[in-house]
Amino acid sequence: MDSAQVDQAYRQLFESDLPSLVDEWKGGQYWPSSPHSFDPSSPRKSGDQHDWGVWFGKAGFEYFTDEAGRFASEFGLQSVPDRRTLSEVGAADFQDTVLQFRQRCTMDWLEPGFDGWDMMQYYAGEYFADPTEVTAEGQDELDDWIHLTQLTQAEGLRQAIERHRCSKGRTSGSLYWQLDDVWPTVSWSTVDHAGRWKLAHHAVRHANQPVRILWDRSQEDRVRMVAQNLSGKSVSGEASWAMLDLSGDTLSSGKVDLKVGPLLGELEVSVESLPKQPAVLAWSWTSYEGASLDTGVVALSRPASMSWIPTKVQCSPDSGGVWLTADAVACGIRLTTAAKGRFEDNGFTLLPGERKWVEWLPSSGDRTVPSDVEVKHLGMYHNGREMSR
């Protein structure tokens, strides 16, 4: 069938037959397809849009600030799933043909033979570390790829959703590709085939939280923080924030009382200059009744450009979770264990002097002490580590 026939059949089905059936059966409002715009000459002003400048176009994450349409109905990045999920289908190491087969498709418009592994390597190298050029104690090549691609996917989706939220209503819907997998594979999912959460699933859960403090990245030379409330009732409390260097020393800080109205309520918290040295921004927003409304830590530069201190993260398992401490800022922490279940939070940044509790949610539902917990973070790959294989 030639392209003209395909186009004719498409238009007949989606623009005539299906709308008639929906109308006949009173099935609600019909939407022809995704993506679709009511104004093809200006797709960003109406309808929904698939935003693949990041990934298929190799654009940086700042793409999400300006390019998203009214409803960003597809965007994402690939990552490698949990090692246990791979081992359950016989993939034991990075060179396993079962693992490599899925990425056989190429993106020849970028360069001949450029495939999914190349793209994951490219974005990991841009934002965290190239998994082919670093090594970390106690990890093999597959471990490096899992950790670094999952961190990159988490950061990309987090930035996309938060940039959509800070678009002043231009982008009013944000739906990433994709939630889960129908088979064990390397893909765009945030939950793998076995139901195990990738780091990105933790990131998108926080990014979509109704009550948030957000770094509005539309001002490239400033750090503009906003408090946003998408819930149905007003929220109020005290917000505090600090810019810290990688040793944990405070560069600037502040606090303010906030009351933000419901349903798209937004309030500016602070506007500060970007620090000249590598730094992180940490914040906490607590209600006057003592409930945590939002907390977070974000790197103020691409983590790949920052010289992370190779601090050792102390992990102390206890009933129902683990306590974590570190002597310097530890970016991109990934907690793993052979036990069945998941940690309530993962993929976060730990501050020095902080004693962080991370709840363990076993599959059995019982309150247990997680065993054989391993802690990885970005500082393991930088600062004096062997940088080539």
PALO-796995 format. One record per residue (C-alpha): x, y, z; residue in three letters; chain; residue number from 0. Coordinates in nm, 3 decimals. Example, Ala and Ser with C-alpha at 12.3 -4.5 7.8 and 13.67 -1.06 7.14 Angstrom:
BEGIN
c1|c2|c3|residuo|cadena|num
1.230|-0.450|0.780|ALA|A|0 $
1.367|-0.106|0.714|SER|A|1 $
This chain:
BEGIN
c1|c2|c3|residuo|cadena|num
0.000|0.000|0.000|MET|A|0 $
0.147|0.338|-0.095|ASP|A|1 $
0.161|0.644|0.131|SER|A|2 $
-0.140|0.812|-0.035|ALA|A|3 $
-0.358|0.510|0.038|GLN|A|4 $
-0.234|0.497|0.398|VAL|A|5 $
-0.316|0.867|0.446|ASP|A|6 $
-0.661|0.823|0.293|GLN|A|7 $
-0.741|0.522|0.513|ALA|A|8 $
-0.614|0.706|0.822|TYR|A|9 $
-0.832|1.008|0.755|ARG|A|10 $
-1.138|0.793|0.685|GLN|A|11 $
-1.097|0.598|1.010|LEU|A|12 $
-0.990|0.870|1.253|PHE|A|13 $
-1.166|1.175|1.107|GLU|A|14 $
-1.493|1.022|0.987|SER|A|15 $
-1.579|0.671|1.105|ASP|A|16 $
-1.469|0.688|1.470|LEU|A|17 $
-1.614|1.036|1.540|PRO|A|18 $
-1.947|0.921|1.395|SER|A|19 $
-1.950|0.611|1.616|LEU|A|20 $
-1.861|0.808|1.930|VAL|A|21 $
-2.140|1.054|1.852|ASP|A|22 $
-2.388|0.776|1.775|GLU|A|23 $
-2.308|0.589|2.097|TRP|A|24 $
-2.285|0.909|2.303|LYS|A|25 $
-1.935|0.812|2.405|GLY|A|26 $
-1.818|1.162|2.505|GLY|A|27 $
-1.584|1.405|2.335|GLN|A|28 $
-1.376|1.247|2.057|TYR|A|29 $
-1.005|1.312|2.028|TRP|A|30 $
-0.868|1.197|1.688|PRO|A|31 $
-0.520|1.080|1.787|SER|A|32 $
-0.207|1.156|1.983|SER|A|33 $
-0.051|1.390|1.900|PRO|A|34 $
-0.322|1.611|1.759|HIS|A|35 $
-0.371|1.986|1.727|SER|A|36 $
-0.683|2.182|1.637|PHE|A|37 $
-0.452|2.434|1.473|ASP|A|38 $
-0.189|2.249|1.264|PRO|A|39 $
-0.018|2.578|1.177|SER|A|40 $
0.052|2.645|1.547|SER|A|41 $
0.057|2.309|1.731|PRO|A|42 $
0.191|2.452|2.058|ARG|A|43 $
-0.121|2.664|2.107|LYS|A|44 $
-0.376|2.384|2.109|SER|A|45 $
-0.398|2.008|2.140|GLY|A|46 $
-0.126|1.771|2.253|ASP|A|47 $
0.232|1.723|2.144|GLN|A|48 $
0.495|1.449|2.147|HIS|A|49 $
0.818|1.613|2.267|ASP|A|50 $
1.114|1.404|2.150|TRP|A|51 $
1.377|1.675|2.104|GLY|A|52 $
1.528|1.519|2.415|VAL|A|53 $
1.632|1.167|2.319|TRP|A|54 $
1.572|1.146|1.943|PHE|A|55 $
1.711|1.497|1.887|GLY|A|56 $
1.988|1.491|2.154|LYS|A|57 $
1.859|1.821|2.296|ALA|A|58 $
1.950|1.925|2.649|GLY|A|59 $
1.689|1.921|2.923|PHE|A|60 $
1.639|2.297|2.885|GLU|A|61 $
1.438|2.197|2.576|TYR|A|62 $
1.143|2.129|2.805|PHE|A|63 $
1.119|2.495|2.910|THR|A|64 $
1.021|2.632|2.569|ASP|A|65 $
0.921|2.347|2.338|GLU|A|66 $
0.635|2.171|2.513|ALA|A|67 $
0.283|2.219|2.380|GLY|A|68 $
-0.042|2.265|2.569|ARG|A|69 $
-0.037|1.896|2.666|PHE|A|70 $
0.301|1.721|2.653|ALA|A|71 $
0.166|1.371|2.593|SER|A|72 $
0.496|1.192|2.520|GLU|A|73 $
0.855|1.250|2.629|PHE|A|74 $
1.118|1.042|2.802|GLY|A|75 $
1.457|0.872|2.822|LEU|A|76 $
1.563|0.510|2.837|GLN|A|77 $
1.743|0.338|3.123|SER|A|78 $
1.862|-0.011|3.215|VAL|A|79 $
1.633|-0.200|3.457|PRO|A|80 $
1.723|-0.358|3.790|ASP|A|81 $
1.990|-0.628|3.777|ARG|A|82 $
1.760|-0.879|3.944|ARG|A|83 $
1.504|-0.830|3.666|THR|A|84 $
1.773|-0.894|3.405|LEU|A|85 $
1.910|-1.201|3.585|SER|A|86 $
1.562|-1.354|3.597|GLU|A|87 $
1.570|-1.376|3.216|VAL|A|88 $
1.932|-1.490|3.195|GLY|A|89 $
2.115|-1.161|3.136|ALA|A|90 $
2.418|-1.187|3.365|ALA|A|91 $
2.653|-0.918|3.233|ASP|A|92 $
2.665|-0.617|3.006|PHE|A|93 $
2.786|-0.807|2.700|GLN|A|94 $
2.504|-1.062|2.714|ASP|A|95 $
2.339|-1.088|2.371|THR|A|96 $
1.993|-1.103|2.532|VAL|A|97 $
2.053|-0.761|2.684|LEU|A|98 $
2.205|-0.606|2.373|GLN|A|99 $
1.945|-0.735|2.124|PHE|A|100 $
1.671|-0.493|2.228|ARG|A|101 $
1.878|-0.190|2.124|GLN|A|102 $
1.936|-0.303|1.766|ARG|A|103 $
1.728|-0.014|1.620|CYS|A|104 $
1.936|0.280|1.496|THR|A|105 $
1.897|0.655|1.464|MET|A|106 $
2.083|0.707|1.139|ASP|A|107 $
1.969|1.069|1.109|TRP|A|108 $
2.213|1.145|1.393|LEU|A|109 $
2.498|0.930|1.267|GLU|A|110 $
2.517|0.588|1.098|PRO|A|111 $
2.455|0.304|1.341|GLY|A|112 $
2.374|0.529|1.639|PHE|A|113 $
2.147|0.320|1.865|ASP|A|114 $
1.981|0.321|2.205|GLY|A|115 $
2.299|0.230|2.393|TRP|A|116 $
2.476|0.520|2.225|ASP|A|117 $
2.197|0.755|2.329|MET|A|118 $
2.197|0.638|2.692|MET|A|119 $
2.575|0.678|2.696|GLN|A|120 $
2.546|1.028|2.548|TYR|A|121 $
2.294|1.158|2.802|TYR|A|122 $
2.462|0.988|3.100|ALA|A|123 $
2.792|1.149|2.997|GLY|A|124 $
2.627|1.489|2.960|GLU|A|125 $
2.451|1.486|3.296|TYR|A|126 $
2.627|1.239|3.529|PHE|A|127 $
2.911|1.023|3.395|ALA|A|128 $
2.979|0.819|3.082|ASP|A|129 $
2.939|0.454|3.193|PRO|A|130 $
3.212|0.347|2.947|THR|A|131 $
3.470|0.583|3.098|GLU|A|132 $
3.429|0.535|3.473|VAL|A|133 $
3.448|0.258|3.724|THR|A|134 $
3.351|0.227|4.088|ALA|A|135 $
3.470|-0.009|4.358|GLU|A|136 $
3.249|-0.316|4.391|GLY|A|137 $
3.071|-0.261|4.058|GLN|A|138 $
3.106|-0.419|3.716|ASP|A|139 $
3.015|-0.265|3.381|GLU|A|140 $
2.649|-0.360|3.403|LEU|A|141 $
2.618|-0.204|3.750|ASP|A|142 $
2.764|0.121|3.611|ASP|A|143 $
2.513|0.130|3.326|TRP|A|144 $
2.218|0.060|3.556|ILE|A|145 $
2.309|0.327|3.809|HIS|A|146 $
2.411|0.604|3.568|LEU|A|147 $
2.131|0.558|3.313|THR|A|148 $
1.869|0.542|3.587|GLN|A|149 $
2.005|0.863|3.742|LEU|A|150 $
1.994|1.030|3.401|THR|A|151 $
1.639|0.918|3.326|GLN|A|152 $
1.530|1.040|3.670|ALA|A|153 $
1.687|1.383|3.619|GLU|A|154 $
1.544|1.420|3.268|GLY|A|155 $
1.189|1.336|3.369|LEU|A|156 $
1.212|1.547|3.685|ARG|A|157 $
1.326|1.850|3.489|GLN|A|158 $
1.064|1.796|3.220|ALA|A|159 $
0.773|1.779|3.464|ILE|A|160 $
0.898|2.069|3.677|GLU|A|161 $
0.961|2.287|3.370|ARG|A|162 $
0.609|2.208|3.249|HIS|A|163 $
0.475|2.309|3.591|ARG|A|164 $
0.666|2.638|3.577|CYS|A|165 $
0.539|2.731|3.228|SER|A|166 $
0.280|2.974|3.370|LYS|A|167 $
-0.004|2.758|3.240|GLY|A|168 $
0.119|2.724|2.883|ARG|A|169 $
0.168|2.350|2.933|THR|A|170 $
-0.129|2.226|3.134|SER|A|171 $
-0.072|1.852|3.102|GLY|A|172 $
0.240|1.638|3.130|SER|A|173 $
0.238|1.264|3.052|LEU|A|174 $
0.575|1.091|3.019|TYR|A|175 $
0.650|0.778|2.820|TRP|A|176 $
0.625|0.530|2.989|GLN|A|177 $
0.503|0.379|3.315|LEU|A|178 $
0.591|0.009|3.285|ASP|A|179 $
0.700|-0.274|3.054|ASP|A|180 $
0.515|-0.573|2.910|VAL|A|181 $
0.838|-0.773|2.895|TRP|A|182 $
1.184|-0.756|3.057|PRO|A|183 $
1.373|-0.500|2.850|THR|A|184 $
1.580|-0.183|2.837|VAL|A|185 $
1.321|0.089|2.780|SER|A|186 $
1.166|0.425|2.866|TRP|A|187 $
0.968|0.275|3.158|SER|A|188 $
1.000|0.395|3.518|THR|A|189 $
0.879|0.060|3.657|VAL|A|190 $
1.037|-0.249|3.503|ASP|A|191 $
0.864|-0.571|3.397|HIS|A|192 $
0.908|-0.730|3.741|ALA|A|193 $
0.743|-0.431|3.910|GLY|A|194 $
1.069|-0.292|4.045|ARG|A|195 $
1.089|0.087|4.061|TRP|A|196 $
1.366|0.258|3.868|LYS|A|197 $
1.510|0.574|4.023|LEU|A|198 $
1.296|0.777|3.782|ALA|A|199 $
0.975|0.654|3.941|HIS|A|200 $
1.075|0.813|4.270|HIS|A|201 $
1.168|1.131|4.082|ALA|A|202 $
0.837|1.164|3.894|VAL|A|203 $
0.638|1.094|4.209|ARG|A|204 $
0.806|1.391|4.378|HIS|A|205 $
0.791|1.608|4.064|ALA|A|206 $
0.414|1.556|4.041|ASN|A|207 $
0.347|1.613|4.411|GLN|A|208 $
0.063|1.870|4.435|PRO|A|209 $
0.231|2.090|4.697|VAL|A|210 $
0.588|2.173|4.595|ARG|A|211 $
0.871|2.418|4.605|ILE|A|212 $
1.021|2.434|4.255|LEU|A|213 $
1.328|2.582|4.095|TRP|A|214 $
1.183|2.781|3.804|ASP|A|215 $
1.462|2.728|3.550|ARG|A|216 $
1.328|2.975|3.294|SER|A|217 $
1.576|3.235|3.425|GLN|A|218 $
1.913|3.092|3.324|GLU|A|219 $
2.130|3.330|3.529|ASP|A|220 $
1.918|3.327|3.845|ARG|A|221 $
1.774|3.078|4.089|VAL|A|222 $
1.405|3.159|4.115|ARG|A|223 $
1.214|2.945|4.364|MET|A|224 $
0.837|2.924|4.364|VAL|A|225 $
0.588|2.756|4.596|ALA|A|226 $
0.312|2.584|4.402|GLN|A|227 $
-0.016|2.435|4.519|ASN|A|228 $
-0.224|2.214|4.290|LEU|A|229 $
-0.438|2.075|4.572|SER|A|230 $
-0.794|2.178|4.648|GLY|A|231 $
-0.722|2.373|4.967|LYS|A|232 $
-0.488|2.648|5.079|SER|A|233 $
-0.157|2.551|5.239|VAL|A|234 $
0.060|2.757|5.468|SER|A|235 $
0.378|2.720|5.667|GLY|A|236 $
0.743|2.820|5.688|GLU|A|237 $
0.984|2.753|5.402|ALA|A|238 $
1.362|2.759|5.449|SER|A|239 $
1.636|2.711|5.193|TRP|A|240 $
2.013|2.713|5.161|ALA|A|241 $
2.275|2.703|4.888|MET|A|242 $
2.560|2.474|4.993|LEU|A|243 $
2.899|2.393|4.845|ASP|A|244 $
2.993|2.028|4.801|LEU|A|245 $
3.149|2.012|5.148|SER|A|246 $
2.820|2.126|5.295|GLY|A|247 $
2.922|2.482|5.385|ASP|A|248 $
2.640|2.737|5.353|THR|A|249 $
2.682|2.997|5.076|LEU|A|250 $
2.345|3.167|5.131|SER|A|251 $
2.020|3.089|5.306|SER|A|252 $
1.681|3.227|5.396|GLY|A|253 $
1.333|3.153|5.523|LYS|A|254 $
0.987|3.292|5.467|VAL|A|255 $
0.627|3.239|5.576|ASP|A|256 $
0.409|3.114|5.291|LEU|A|257 $
0.036|3.087|5.231|LYS|A|258 $
-0.052|2.956|4.886|VAL|A|259 $
-0.408|2.934|4.758|GLY|A|260 $
-0.560|2.620|4.603|PRO|A|261 $
-0.578|2.500|4.243|LEU|A|262 $
-0.279|2.634|4.052|LEU|A|263 $
-0.180|2.866|4.336|GLY|A|264 $
0.179|2.992|4.305|GLU|A|265 $
0.395|3.225|4.511|LEU|A|266 $
0.752|3.343|4.456|GLU|A|267 $
0.978|3.232|4.741|VAL|A|268 $
1.317|3.377|4.648|SER|A|269 $
1.532|3.492|4.358|VAL|A|270 $
1.910|3.465|4.397|GLU|A|271 $
2.216|3.471|4.173|SER|A|272 $
2.370|3.142|4.074|LEU|A|273 $
2.679|3.081|4.289|PRO|A|274 $
3.015|3.089|4.114|LYS|A|275 $
3.129|2.755|4.257|GLN|A|276 $
2.958|2.414|4.230|PRO|A|277 $
2.666|2.406|4.471|ALA|A|278 $
2.337|2.244|4.562|VAL|A|279 $
2.008|2.401|4.664|LEU|A|280 $
1.824|2.245|4.959|ALA|A|281 $
1.482|2.343|5.091|TRP|A|282 $
1.216|2.245|5.340|SER|A|283 $
0.856|2.363|5.369|TRP|A|284 $
0.675|2.275|5.691|THR|A|285 $
0.319|2.355|5.793|SER|A|286 $
0.257|2.546|6.115|TYR|A|287 $
0.120|2.221|6.259|GLU|A|288 $
0.459|2.055|6.200|GLY|A|289 $
0.374|1.846|5.891|ALA|A|290 $
0.629|1.834|5.609|SER|A|291 $
0.483|1.988|5.294|LEU|A|292 $
0.790|1.946|5.073|ASP|A|293 $
1.165|1.891|5.093|THR|A|294 $
1.430|1.856|4.827|GLY|A|295 $
1.789|1.894|4.715|VAL|A|296 $
1.895|1.980|4.360|VAL|A|297 $
2.233|2.037|4.194|ALA|A|298 $
2.265|2.390|4.054|LEU|A|299 $
2.483|2.271|3.764|SER|A|300 $
2.489|1.953|3.561|ARG|A|301 $
2.620|1.690|3.804|PRO|A|302 $
2.870|1.571|3.540|ALA|A|303 $
3.047|1.909|3.564|SER|A|304 $
3.078|1.903|3.943|MET|A|305 $
3.371|1.752|4.137|SER|A|306 $
3.184|1.536|4.386|TRP|A|307 $
3.376|1.443|4.699|ILE|A|308 $
3.418|1.062|4.726|PRO|A|309 $
3.266|1.049|5.073|THR|A|310 $
3.162|0.720|5.230|LYS|A|311 $
2.792|0.703|5.307|VAL|A|312 $
2.729|0.529|5.637|GLN|A|313 $
2.427|0.298|5.624|CYS|A|314 $
2.274|0.161|5.945|SER|A|315 $
1.983|-0.081|5.888|PRO|A|316 $
1.714|-0.079|6.153|ASP|A|317 $
1.366|-0.219|6.193|SER|A|318 $
1.164|-0.085|5.902|GLY|A|319 $
1.440|0.097|5.715|GLY|A|320 $
1.790|0.242|5.716|VAL|A|321 $
1.967|0.546|5.862|TRP|A|322 $
2.210|0.726|5.630|LEU|A|323 $
2.483|0.982|5.704|THR|A|324 $
2.772|1.131|5.505|ALA|A|325 $
3.061|1.374|5.556|ASP|A|326 $
3.005|1.559|5.226|ALA|A|327 $
2.725|1.605|4.974|VAL|A|328 $
2.646|1.265|4.821|ALA|A|329 $
2.458|1.297|4.490|CYS|A|330 $
2.253|1.027|4.322|GLY|A|331 $
2.232|0.774|4.603|ILE|A|332 $
2.100|0.435|4.495|ARG|A|333 $
2.001|0.184|4.764|LEU|A|334 $
1.978|-0.183|4.669|THR|A|335 $
1.918|-0.506|4.854|THR|A|336 $
1.855|-0.867|4.756|ALA|A|337 $
1.544|-0.873|4.975|ALA|A|338 $
1.201|-0.849|4.812|LYS|A|339 $
1.050|-0.503|4.837|GLY|A|340 $
1.157|-0.145|4.779|ARG|A|341 $
1.282|0.159|4.962|PHE|A|342 $
1.033|0.439|5.012|GLU|A|343 $
1.278|0.687|4.856|ASP|A|344 $
1.575|0.638|4.622|ASN|A|345 $
1.794|0.835|4.386|GLY|A|346 $
1.820|1.135|4.621|PHE|A|347 $
2.104|1.362|4.735|THR|A|348 $
2.224|1.336|5.096|LEU|A|349 $
2.361|1.640|5.280|LEU|A|350 $
2.649|1.628|5.531|PRO|A|351 $
2.533|1.647|5.890|GLY|A|352 $
2.194|1.507|5.790|GLU|A|353 $
2.073|1.183|5.945|ARG|A|354 $
1.824|1.059|5.688|LYS|A|355 $
1.576|0.781|5.753|TRP|A|356 $
1.462|0.581|5.448|VAL|A|357 $
1.173|0.344|5.507|GLU|A|358 $
1.194|-0.014|5.381|TRP|A|359 $
0.872|-0.155|5.229|LEU|A|360 $
0.908|-0.535|5.207|PRO|A|361 $
0.683|-0.734|4.977|SER|A|362 $
0.561|-0.934|5.278|SER|A|363 $
0.420|-0.621|5.440|GLY|A|364 $
0.598|-0.698|5.768|ASP|A|365 $
0.823|-0.447|5.944|ARG|A|366 $
1.168|-0.600|5.898|THR|A|367 $
1.533|-0.499|5.898|VAL|A|368 $
1.659|-0.483|5.535|PRO|A|369 $
1.964|-0.704|5.490|SER|A|370 $
2.279|-0.664|5.274|ASP|A|371 $
2.197|-0.306|5.177|VAL|A|372 $
2.439|-0.154|4.925|GLU|A|373 $
2.478|0.222|4.879|VAL|A|374 $
2.611|0.377|4.557|LYS|A|375 $
2.648|0.746|4.474|HIS|A|376 $
2.805|0.967|4.211|LEU|A|377 $
3.114|1.051|4.417|GLY|A|378 $
3.226|0.690|4.376|MET|A|379 $
3.295|0.756|4.006|TYR|A|380 $
3.479|1.088|4.036|HIS|A|381 $
3.785|1.241|4.199|ASN|A|382 $
4.075|1.003|4.161|GLY|A|383 $
3.883|0.695|4.055|ARG|A|384 $
4.014|0.506|3.753|GLU|A|385 $
3.852|0.686|3.457|MET|A|386 $
3.904|0.427|3.184|SER|A|387 $
3.861|0.056|3.149|ARG|A|388 $
